[in-house]
Amino acid sequence: MKTAMIFGASGGIGSAIGQYLDKKDFSIIASIRHLNGKNLDFADMIVQGDLALDSDVKKMLRECAEEVDQIDLWVYAAGDIHNARIDEQKAEEWRRIYDANLFGVQRALTASIPLLANDAHIILIGAYTDRLTVPGLSAYTTSKAALTAYSAIIAKEQRGKKVSLIRPSAVATSFWEKVPFRLPADALQPHDVAEKIFSAYEQGLTGLVDM
């Protein structure tokens, strides 16, 4: 049985990925910050911690190492968004967005590398940053743009492993409650993203994978 680890497994996209992979007979490690009564019945193991804290991330991976031999599919589905003009945005808000969208990836991946299978598939969730150069989304857009470059470098450094950056268009999740934009009528559902992630894994797709 293959093992998948999902960071941000309690979110709209993360939980959809977990549910989808559960049906595909994966053993699933769910990384979450707070359970808050959410149903994670797809998870074989749950680890809790704050991706903004090195100590929490290392603790979560130590717990994983005690239970699993290797991770075959590694998915970072955590993330955050904030809407504020540059002259109104506080430094701590930038740090929060970058911790969720970029620095958290680095912390989680660095701690996970010893557990990754030689041919593991690393999947990150990006965004169409060229479409998001709108007032108020500076922190979100720049963090996702940096993630694109980061994913390309990972692919070169982690030879033998597959690295994909999935770039969905608008997805109907609670993210839209944080921004003053209307959800597009043709927005994707979280299970659409989950299906694409499994397809990328199954087909061995690497690089940018657009939806």
Buried (B, 14 or more C-beta within 10 A) or exposed (E): EBBBBBBBBBBBBBBBBBBBBBEBEBBBBBBBBEEEEEEBEBBBBBBBBBBBEEEBBBBBBEBBBEEBEBBBBBBBBBBBBBBBEEEEBEEEBBEBBBBBBBBBBBBBBEBBBEBBBEEBBBBBBBBBBEEBEEEBBBBBBBBBBBBBEBBBEBBEEBEEBBBBBBBBBBBBBEBBEEBEEEBEEEBBBBBBBBBBBBEBBEEEBBEEBEB
